[in-house]
Amino acid sequence: MREQNRTNLRIVNRNFFIFNKMQIVFALLVLIIGILFSSCNQKSNNEETASLKFKVRALWVDPTGFVNAEAVDQMIAKCQRAGINTILPDIMLRENIYFKSSHFIGKVNADDQFDPLAYLIKKAHAVGIKVQAWSCTYYSKPQTTDWISRSFDRNDNSQIFLSPGHPEVNPYMLSVLKDLLAYDIDGIHLDYIRYCNAAFDYSDVSRSTFQATSGFDPLNFLDHPELIVPTKQDKFPIRVLHPKTQIDRVWEIGVVERNLNCTEVGFAFVSESPENIDALHIPGLLIISHFTNVSASMAAAIKRYADRGGNIIWIDPLNRVLSEYPDLQLLTGLTGTKPLPAGRVVVEKNGDHPAINSLQPFSINTSGGLPVVSNADVIAKLSTGEPIITINNSGNSKVMVIGFRAMESTSRFVIDLLKDIMIWYRSDAGVQGEDLLARKRIEWSNWRADQVLELVCEVNKMLKEKDKNLVVTSSAGVGPKQSYGVYRNGATWLKEGINDYLFPMNYTTSTVEFEEILKEQIHYTPDGMSNRIYPGLQIYNVENNVLKSLPAEIVEKQLQLVHRYGYQGFCLFAYNSFSDEIVEMLSTLSY
């Protein structure tokens, strides 16, 4: 028996040894396969990068790259190593220019002792690099305060832009740019060739110039739209609440006006006050966004508006606001909201409510507050099941809550969603006929865009008259957020031949978001024009208020996407983040 036990023990030990040995062999195989896969994957990435061929390999160069001759020499050498073939030196920025000009009203940082642009051109051309003079046009020093573009709150903005609608601004800018023709440039690159945002330009001169041809003052889009379209003709007034907090937060009102402009539906703004809300006509629609400080009197006024039959769209209401006012809970059919973590979400229909009948599932990067439902109907949800859009019937009023920050999104799917909802409300109220206020808003948007267009046309004419081979490029993009957000249209500029090509600022540190940007851009690019668009890539990141270079592997992945989507060039922003690692990565590209 003892001998049998020893035999069994030997068998167990042998089997245990064989099992352990098999485990070790299996682990080694997994490790080897992992290494081979990683190596193959890395090789595949390297091969993809090495196969990238770009016709235009451009770099925006800030003044640190040409502050003196030594800086220029170092910058040119770095560009050579990286294979950069086009340099865009920022020779016009705010109060400073870096070329000789007898017209510029700020500081001219060029003289016979050292002319930065002249020296840079000489060194760049010597090694076959082209130079486009990067000019921050409307982001420049004003001669008088009348030249400053204004929001409709009439406040100064920290980023002062010149007013394209002032009759003296474009001729002045053209006179300064004309001084560049004394240099052997290969072209002019127009940056800040736009308004600060959609909520500008309500400056006195711009308004009076527009009114002289249109017959109405655009400032009346705030609180007095009846002076633009008579009340009886504005059959379904859509009003957007303008909270007091937005007076000093012009970027908020800018995104609101941009996205609603993109819908091409008529609307006007109403300043925050109970009296203004009480004066709103019924039937109609009140859109509320970025409303964070809700007083008891305003909460009561909103309730009275709904009780009279007024409809409401409330975008991202805060939980503390709903919690503080039970009447708003009853109005919305919610008990509150809970945080929607910032990041990418997928929005999809829940049922077949006619307000969002055409909605197809879409993905966006956003944040906001998920509705906590009591008796509202959930008409859209996230792919994870949480409610994201609700509607509640409160008497004759229909109150919709959108849980994500729809006004801050630039997605065309969000714009289409907003448009469909606004049109549905109008139709549901039985209102038919032309939306006259929409026509007036489009007229105002187009006029602002025309003022920018005028300067672009004149710059193009000036360059082509000197030499037809000189190029005019810009940082403009394509699509509604350009046309209605900053009042420029790169697609039109390409089609009309007044821009030879574009460097749109497709800035993000996220590869996933970058691909979404490219897809959106392609959607709005006219047929046959993609070969004249070279995406602009962000090569920096800000961490704890410190500017740092983006890791080279992120830039590499974005360049692979640029190539994959058929673009023939790129432009990197900017030289002060042009790290040795990025240079090394670029040096592996096939030219």
C-alpha positions in Angstrom: 0.0 0.0 0.0 2.8 2.3 0.9 4.5 1.5 -2.4 1.3 2.2 -4.3 1.0 5.6 -2.6 4.6 6.4 -3.6 3.7 5.4 -7.2 0.6 7.6 -7.2 2.6 10.5 -5.7 5.2 10.1 -8.5 2.4 10.2 -11.1 0.9 13.3 -9.5 4.2 15.0 -9.3 5.0 14.1 -12.9 1.6 15.3 -14.1 2.0 18.5 -12.0 5.5 19.0 -13.6 4.1 18.4 -17.1 1.2 20.8 -16.3 3.5 23.5 -15.1 5.8 23.0 -18.1 2.8 23.3 -20.4 1.8 26.5 -18.6 5.3 28.0 -19.0 5.4 27.0 -22.7 1.9 28.5 -23.2 2.9 31.7 -21.4 6.1 32.0 -23.5 4.1 31.4 -26.7 1.6 34.2 -25.7 4.5 36.5 -24.9 6.2 35.8 -28.2 3.0 36.2 -30.2 2.4 39.5 -28.3 5.8 40.8 -29.1 5.5 39.7 -32.8 2.0 41.3 -33.0 3.3 44.5 -31.4 6.3 44.5 -33.7 4.1 43.9 -36.7 1.7 46.6 -35.6 4.5 49.0 -35.0 6.1 48.0 -38.3 2.7 48.6 -40.0 2.4 52.0 -38.3 5.9 52.9 -39.3 5.3 51.7 -42.9 2.1 53.7 -43.1 3.9 56.8 -41.9 6.9 56.2 -44.2 4.5 55.9 -47.2 2.8 59.3 -46.5 3.3 61.7 -49.4 2.2 65.2 -49.0 2.5 67.9 -51.6 2.3 70.8 -49.1 4.1 70.4 -45.7 3.6 73.7 -44.0 4.4 75.3 -40.6 2.9 78.3 -39.0 5.9 80.2 -37.5 5.4 82.5 -34.6 7.8 85.5 -34.0 10.1 83.4 -31.9 11.3 81.8 -35.1 12.5 85.1 -36.6 13.3 87.4 -33.7 16.9 87.7 -35.0 19.2 86.2 -37.6 20.3 83.3 -35.4 16.7 82.3 -34.7 15.9 82.3 -38.4 18.9 80.1 -39.2 17.9 77.6 -36.5 14.3 77.6 -37.6 15.2 77.0 -41.3 17.6 74.2 -40.4 14.9 72.5 -38.3 12.4 72.9 -41.1 14.9 71.3 -43.5 15.3 68.3 -41.3 11.6 67.8 -41.0 10.9 68.2 -44.7 8.8 71.4 -44.4 8.5 73.0 -47.8 6.2 76.0 -46.9 6.7 78.5 -44.0 4.0 80.9 -42.8 5.8 83.5 -40.6 3.5 85.5 -38.5 4.6 89.0 -39.6 1.4 90.9 -38.6 0.1 90.4 -35.1 -1.8 92.9 -33.0 0.3 96.0 -32.4 3.4 94.6 -34.2 4.5 93.8 -37.7 7.9 92.3 -38.8 8.3 93.9 -42.2 8.8 97.5 -43.5 5.6 99.5 -43.9 4.8 103.1 -44.1 1.1 102.5 -43.4 0.9 100.4 -40.3 -0.1 102.4 -37.2 1.5 100.1 -34.6 5.1 99.1 -34.1 7.2 98.2 -37.1 9.9 95.7 -36.1 12.0 95.9 -39.3 14.7 98.4 -40.4 17.9 98.5 -42.5 19.8 96.9 -39.6 17.6 93.8 -39.5 14.5 93.1 -41.6 13.1 89.8 -40.3 10.9 89.0 -43.3 13.6 89.8 -45.9 16.2 87.7 -44.1 13.8 84.8 -43.6 12.8 84.8 -47.3 16.5 84.8 -48.4 17.4 81.9 -46.1 14.2 79.9 -47.0 14.4 80.3 -50.7 18.1 79.3 -50.6 17.0 75.8 -49.6 13.8 75.6 -51.6 11.3 76.5 -48.9 8.4 78.8 -49.9 7.2 81.7 -47.7 3.7 82.9 -47.3 3.4 86.0 -45.2 1.0 85.1 -42.4 -1.1 88.2 -41.6 -3.5 88.4 -38.6 -5.7 90.8 -40.4 -8.7 91.9 -38.3 -6.9 90.9 -35.1 -4.9 94.1 -35.3 -4.5 97.5 -33.6 -7.4 99.9 -34.1 -6.7 103.5 -35.1 -9.8 104.7 -33.2 -12.4 103.0 -31.0 -14.9 103.3 -33.8 -12.9 100.6 -35.6 -13.6 98.1 -32.9 -16.1 95.3 -33.6 -18.8 95.0 -30.8 -21.2 92.5 -29.5 -24.8 93.6 -29.1 -24.2 94.2 -25.4 -21.8 97.0 -26.6 -19.1 95.7 -24.2 -15.4 95.6 -25.0 -14.0 92.2 -25.6 -10.6 91.1 -24.4 -9.8 90.0 -27.9 -10.3 93.2 -29.8 -11.1 92.7 -33.5 -11.4 95.4 -36.2 -14.8 95.9 -37.7 -14.9 94.7 -41.3 -18.0 96.8 -41.7 -16.3 100.1 -41.0 -15.6 101.8 -44.3 -12.1 102.8 -43.3 -10.9 99.4 -42.0 -10.6 97.3 -45.3 -8.8 100.1 -47.2 -6.3 100.5 -44.3 -5.7 96.8 -44.1 -5.1 96.5 -47.8 -2.6 99.4 -47.7 -0.5 97.6 -45.1 -0.7 94.3 -47.0 0.4 96.0 -50.2 3.7 96.8 -48.5 4.4 93.1 -48.6 4.7 93.3 -52.4 8.1 94.9 -51.9 9.3 91.4 -50.7 10.0 88.2 -52.7 7.1 86.4 -51.0 5.4 83.4 -52.5 2.0 84.5 -51.2 -0.1 86.0 -48.4 -1.8 83.9 -45.8 -4.8 85.5 -44.3 -5.6 84.6 -40.6 -8.2 86.2 -38.3 -10.0 87.0 -41.5 -13.3 86.9 -39.6 -15.3 88.3 -36.8 -14.6 87.4 -33.2 -17.7 85.3 -33.1 -21.3 85.2 -34.4 -22.5 87.8 -31.9 -20.4 90.6 -33.5 -20.6 93.3 -35.3 -23.1 95.6 -33.6 -20.7 98.6 -33.6 -22.4 101.9 -34.3 -20.7 102.4 -37.7 -21.4 98.9 -38.9 -25.0 99.0 -37.9 -25.6 102.4 -39.5 -23.9 101.3 -42.7 -26.0 98.1 -42.9 -29.2 100.0 -42.0 -28.7 102.4 -44.9 -29.1 99.6 -47.4 -31.4 97.1 -45.5 -33.8 99.5 -43.8 -33.5 98.1 -40.3 -31.1 98.2 -37.3 -29.7 94.8 -36.5 -29.4 95.7 -32.8 -33.2 95.3 -32.7 -32.7 91.6 -32.9 -32.3 92.1 -29.1 -35.6 93.0 -27.4 -37.2 94.8 -30.3 -37.7 92.4 -33.3 -41.1 94.0 -33.9 -39.1 97.0 -35.4 -37.7 94.5 -37.9 -40.7 92.4 -38.6 -44.1 93.7 -37.3 -45.7 91.6 -34.6 -48.7 90.6 -36.8 -46.3 89.2 -39.4 -44.1 87.3 -37.0 -46.7 84.6 -36.5 -44.7 82.2 -34.4 -42.1 84.3 -32.5 -39.0 82.3 -31.4 -37.2 84.1 -28.7 -33.9 83.2 -27.1 -33.3 84.2 -23.5 -30.2 86.4 -23.1 -29.2 86.0 -19.4 -27.4 88.8 -17.7 -24.4 86.5 -17.1 -23.8 86.5 -20.9 -23.1 90.2 -21.0 -19.5 89.5 -19.9 -19.4 86.0 -21.4 -19.5 86.9 -25.1 -18.3 83.4 -26.1 -21.6 82.0 -24.8 -23.8 84.3 -26.8 -21.5 83.6 -29.8 -22.1 79.9 -29.9 -25.9 80.4 -29.3 -26.2 82.8 -32.3 -23.9 80.6 -34.4 -25.9 77.4 -34.0 -29.3 79.1 -34.4 -28.0 81.0 -37.4 -27.1 77.6 -38.9 -30.7 76.4 -38.6 -31.8 79.3 -40.9 -34.9 79.6 -38.7 -36.0 83.1 -37.6 -35.3 84.1 -34.0 -34.5 87.1 -31.8 -33.0 87.6 -28.3 -34.9 88.7 -25.2 -33.0 90.1 -22.3 -33.4 88.5 -18.9 -36.3 90.2 -17.0 -39.8 89.1 -15.9 -41.4 92.0 -17.8 -39.8 90.9 -21.0 -41.0 87.3 -20.6 -44.5 88.5 -19.7 -44.5 90.5 -22.9 -43.8 87.5 -25.2 -46.6 86.7 -27.7 -48.4 83.4 -27.9 -48.2 81.0 -29.7 -44.4 81.0 -29.6 -41.2 79.4 -28.4 -38.7 80.4 -25.7 -35.3 78.8 -26.0 -33.2 78.8 -22.8 -29.5 78.0 -22.7 -26.6 78.9 -20.4 -29.1 80.1 -17.7 -27.3 79.4 -14.5 -28.5 82.1 -12.1 -32.3 81.8 -12.1 -34.1 84.2 -9.7 -37.4 83.5 -8.2 -39.0 86.2 -10.3 -37.6 84.8 -13.5 -38.7 81.3 -12.5 -42.2 82.6 -11.9 -42.2 84.5 -15.2 -41.2 81.4 -17.2 -44.0 79.5 -15.4 -46.5 82.2 -16.4 -45.3 82.1 -20.0 -46.0 78.3 -20.1 -49.3 78.7 -18.4 -50.3 81.1 -21.2 -49.5 78.4 -23.8 -45.9 79.4 -24.6 -43.6 76.5 -25.6 -40.1 76.1 -24.1 -36.8 74.4 -25.0 -34.5 74.3 -22.0 -31.0 73.2 -22.8 -29.0 71.7 -20.0 -31.0 73.0 -17.0 -28.9 72.8 -13.8 -30.0 70.4 -11.1 -29.8 73.1 -8.4 -32.2 75.3 -10.4 -34.8 72.6 -10.8 -34.3 71.6 -7.1 -34.9 75.1 -5.9 -38.1 75.7 -7.8 -40.8 73.0 -7.6 -42.8 74.9 -10.3 -40.0 74.3 -12.8 -40.0 70.6 -11.8 -43.7 70.4 -12.7 -43.1 72.4 -15.8 -40.4 70.1 -17.2 -41.7 66.9 -15.8 -38.3 66.3 -14.1 -37.2 66.1 -10.5 -33.7 67.3 -11.4 -30.6 66.4 -13.5 -27.5 64.4 -12.8 -24.1 65.0 -14.3 -23.4 63.8 -17.8 -19.6 63.2 -17.7 -17.7 65.1 -20.3 -16.8 62.9 -23.3 -18.2 61.2 -26.3 -21.8 60.0 -26.2 -24.2 58.5 -28.8 -27.6 60.0 -29.0 -30.5 58.0 -30.5 -34.3 58.2 -30.7 -36.6 56.7 -28.1 -39.9 56.1 -29.9 -41.2 58.1 -32.8 -41.9 61.6 -31.5 -42.5 63.9 -34.6 -40.2 66.6 -33.2 -37.2 64.4 -33.8 -38.6 62.0 -36.4 -35.6 62.3 -38.8 -33.0 61.9 -36.0 -30.4 59.2 -36.8 -28.0 58.0 -34.1 -25.0 60.3 -33.9 -21.9 60.6 -31.7 -20.8 63.9 -30.2 -18.2 65.0 -27.6 -20.2 67.0 -25.0 -21.2 67.4 -21.4 -24.4 68.5 -19.6 -27.0 67.0 -17.3 -29.0 63.9 -17.7 -32.7 64.5 -17.0 -34.1 62.7 -13.9 -37.7 62.0 -15.1 -40.8 62.2 -13.1 -43.6 62.3 -15.7 -42.0 63.7 -18.8 -41.8 61.6 -22.0 -38.3 60.5 -23.0 -38.0 61.0 -26.7 -34.2 60.5 -27.1 -31.7 58.6 -25.1 -28.1 57.7 -25.0 -26.9 54.4 -26.4 -26.3 53.4 -22.8 -30.1 53.9 -22.0 -30.1 57.1 -20.0 -32.7 59.8 -21.1 -31.2 62.8 -22.9 -34.2 64.6 -24.5 -37.6 64.8 -22.8 -40.8 66.6 -23.5 -43.6 67.4 -21.0 -47.1 68.6 -21.7 -47.9 71.3 -19.2 -51.4 72.6 -20.1 -51.2 74.0 -23.6 -47.4 74.3 -23.4 -44.9 71.7 -24.6 -41.7 71.9 -22.6 -38.6 70.1 -24.0 -35.4 69.5 -22.1 -32.2 68.7 -24.0 -29.7 67.3 -21.5 -26.5 67.9 -23.5 -24.9 71.3 -24.4 -26.4 71.6 -27.8 -25.4 75.2 -28.4 -21.7 74.4 -27.9 -21.6 71.6 -30.4 -20.5 72.2 -34.0 -21.9 68.8 -35.2 -24.1 69.0 -38.2 -26.3 66.4 -36.6 -27.0 68.7 -33.6 -27.8 71.6 -36.0 -30.2 69.4 -37.9 -31.8 68.3 -34.6 -32.3 71.9 -33.4 -33.8 72.9 -36.8 -36.2 70.0 -36.9 -37.4 70.7 -33.3 -38.0 74.5 -34.0 -39.8 73.7 -37.3 -41.9 71.1 -35.5 -43.0 73.5 -32.8 -44.1 76.0 -35.5 -46.0 73.3 -37.4 -47.6 71.9 -34.2 -48.9 75.4 -33.5 -50.6 75.4 -36.9 -48.5 78.3 -38.2 -47.9 78.4 -42.0 -46.4 80.8 -44.4 -42.9 82.4 -44.8 -40.7 82.9 -41.8 -40.0 86.6 -42.4 -37.6 87.0 -39.4 -35.5 84.1 -40.9 -35.1 86.1 -44.1 -33.9 89.2 -42.1 -31.4 87.2 -40.1 -29.9 85.7 -43.2 -29.7 89.2 -44.7 -27.8 90.4 -41.7 -25.5 87.3 -41.7 -24.7 87.7 -45.4 -23.9 91.4 -45.1 -21.3 90.7 -42.4 -19.8 88.0 -44.5 -19.7 90.3 -47.6 -17.5 92.8 -45.7 -14.9 90.1 -45.1 -15.3 88.9 -48.7 -14.5 92.4 -50.0 -11.0 92.4 -48.4 -10.2 88.8 -49.6 -11.2 89.8 -53.1 -9.0 92.9 -53.0 -6.0 91.0 -51.6 -6.4 88.4 -54.4 -6.6 91.1 -57.1 -3.6 92.9 -55.7 -1.4 89.8 -55.7 -2.5 88.4 -59.1 -1.9 91.8 -60.7 1.7 91.7 -59.6 2.3 88.0 -60.4 -0.3 85.4 -61.2 1.8 82.8 -59.5 1.5 84.5 -56.1 -1.0 82.6 -53.9 -3.6 83.8 -51.5 -4.4 81.3 -48.7 -6.3 81.6 -45.5 -7.1 79.7 -42.3 -10.8 79.6 -43.2 -12.8 76.4 -43.1 -15.9 75.2 -44.8 -19.5 74.6 -43.7 -22.2 76.5 -41.8 -20.3 77.1 -38.6 -17.9 79.1 -40.7 -20.5 80.9 -42.7 -22.8 81.6 -39.7 -20.3 81.5 -36.9 -17.6 83.9 -38.0 -19.1 85.0 -41.3 -16.6 83.7 -43.8 -17.0 80.9 -46.3 -13.8 79.1 -47.4 -15.8 76.9 -49.8 -17.0 80.0 -51.7 -13.6 81.5 -51.7 -12.2 78.4 -53.3 -15.0 78.2 -55.9 -14.7 81.8 -56.8 -10.9 81.5 -57.1 -10.0 84.2 -54.6 -8.3 81.7 -52.3 -5.8 79.3 -53.9 -6.1 76.9 -51.0 -7.1 76.7 -47.3 -5.4 75.7 -44.1 -8.5 75.1 -41.9 -7.7 75.0 -38.1 -8.7 71.4 -37.4 -7.3 71.7 -33.9 -7.7 68.9 -31.3 -5.4 66.7 -29.2 -7.8 63.8 -29.7 -7.3 61.5 -32.6 -10.9 60.3 -32.4 -12.2 63.9 -32.4 -9.8 64.8 -35.2 -11.3 62.1 -37.4 -14.8 63.4 -36.7 -13.6 66.9 -37.7 -12.2 65.6 -41.0 -15.5 63.7 -41.7 -17.5 66.9 -41.1 -15.2 68.9 -43.2 -15.4 66.5 -46.1 -19.2 66.6 -45.9 -19.2 70.3 -46.5 -16.3 70.4 -49.1 -17.5 71.2 -52.6 -16.8 68.5 -55.2 -13.3 68.6 -56.6 -12.1 71.1 -53.9 -10.5 68.7 -51.3 -7.2 68.8 -53.1 -7.0 72.5 -52.3 -7.6 72.0 -48.5 -4.7 71.2 -46.2 -5.8 70.5 -42.6 -4.2 72.5 -39.9 -3.0 70.4 -37.0 -2.5 71.4 -33.4 1.0 70.3 -32.1 0.7 71.7 -28.7 -1.2 71.1 -25.5 -1.8 73.2 -22.4 -1.3 71.5 -19.0 -1.7 73.5 -15.8 -1.4 76.7 -17.9 1.9 75.5 -19.3 2.3 75.2 -23.1 3.8 71.8 -24.1 4.5 70.1 -27.3 2.1 67.4 -28.3 3.6 63.9 -28.3 4.9 63.0 -31.7 2.9 59.8 -31.9 -0.4 61.8 -31.7 0.7 64.1 -34.5 1.8 61.0 -36.5 -1.6 59.4 -36.1 -3.4 62.6 -37.1 -1.2 62.8 -40.2 -2.1 59.2 -41.1 -5.7 60.3 -40.9 -5.0 63.3 -43.1 -3.5 61.0 -45.7 -6.2 58.4 -45.3 -9.0 60.9 -46.1 -7.2 62.0 -49.3 -5.7 65.3 -48.3 -2.5 66.2 -50.1 -1.0 68.5 -47.4 -1.0 69.8 -43.9 0.0 72.8 -41.8 1.3 72.5 -38.2 0.6 75.0 -35.5 3.0 76.2 -34.4 6.8 76.6 -34.4 7.1 77.3 -30.7 5.9 73.7 -30.1 7.9 72.1 -33.0 9.8 69.6 -30.9 12.7 67.5 -31.9 10.6 64.4 -31.6 8.0 65.8 -34.1 10.8 66.8 -36.4 12.3 63.3 -36.3 8.9 61.8 -37.0 8.3 64.1 -40.0 11.8 63.3 -41.3 10.6 59.7 -42.0 7.9 60.8 -44.4 8.3 60.0 -48.1 8.4 63.2 -50.2 
